Amino acid sequence: MGEFGLWRICNLRNEAIANPVQRTALALSYIEGSNVDDWVAQQSDKVGHKVYSDPNVQLPVPPIYADADERIWNEFVGNSKERLRKRPQQNGLTPSSRS
């Protein structure tokens, strides 16, 4: 997350960086590629379920984190590193062409 890490440092006071849910969503929005599209959607769903609950289950599951809980970001970073470690040749984590 080198380039994103630098961007994060430059924008620490920006709400999209200060809030772990928004930071995670922003980082996910920059990950593209056919090898990771499903993973990105899965990570997005995980964050939503942890913070806003899961409406797709028969017995509603309450949220487990507040949106300001840094564990959301830490778990996302851990999941990202795990994916890269497991699939070094097929990781497909390609920064988008956004500038």
Secondary structure by P-SEA (a helix, b strand, c coil): caaaaaaaaacccccccccaaaaaaaaaaaccccccaaaaaaaaaaaaaacccccccccccccccccccaaaaaaaaaaaaaaaaaccccccccccccc
